[in-house]
Amino acid sequence: MLSRKKQLAVWLIWLAIWPTVMILLFNYEFVNASFRLSDLLVFIILTSMVAYLPITINKTPIFSRV
């Protein structure tokens, strides 16, 4: 476990790096926001299936339902 001081340092570094990277990526890459409704529905169905069936390794669930 990280000490409180190191944990604060990690959060501050993350807060400095993450927005900068997001801004650079947004300006560098063109984002195509158009999509088809059928693509969204298939994505929702697949994510629901994955959420319903937890991944289990050595009888330990990796993702558990809450």
Secondary structure, 3 states (H helix, E strand, C coil): CCCHHHHHHHHHHHHHHHHHHHHHHHHHCCCCCCCCHHHHHHHHHHHHHHHHCCCEECCEECCCCC
